[in-house]
């Protein structure tokens, strides 16, 4: 039981720590230090993809762990709902918004200058993605604070 409980804490640390490290440390540094913004965006995109997969895996384990400990009473746990909402935001960002952004970038590549309408659409979707990421991160901070509730304490 100790192993599974430790894995529960490690999943929370990896997911929330990764969200903070990628979104608020690594990505801004890339854009500040690299002259090639396309390269910075590509590298940041790979990091966001990696942390999305970490989140999907961690969410799966966290939900199973809480369900295993509490049974169907897990749905009364704030931790269960926080993890489920974080997972939904991850899935929406990774499988919904990121493909839209990738398509907008691909459509812009043949042209030397991105058309204003395309640039505005990209900026709007990037803004939506940023807000979802911020919400996910804030939920992650709440998860760190409330994590013991998922263990029935």
Secondary structure, DSSP 8 states (H G I E B T S, - for coil): -HHHHHHHHHHHHHHHHHHHHIIIIIHHHHHHH-S-HHHHHHHHHHHHHHHHHHHHHHHHHHHHHHHHHHGGGGGG-HHHHHHHHHHHHHHIIIIIIHHHHHHHHHHHHTSSS--HHHHHHHHHHHHHHHHHHHHHHHHHHHHHHHGGGGGT-
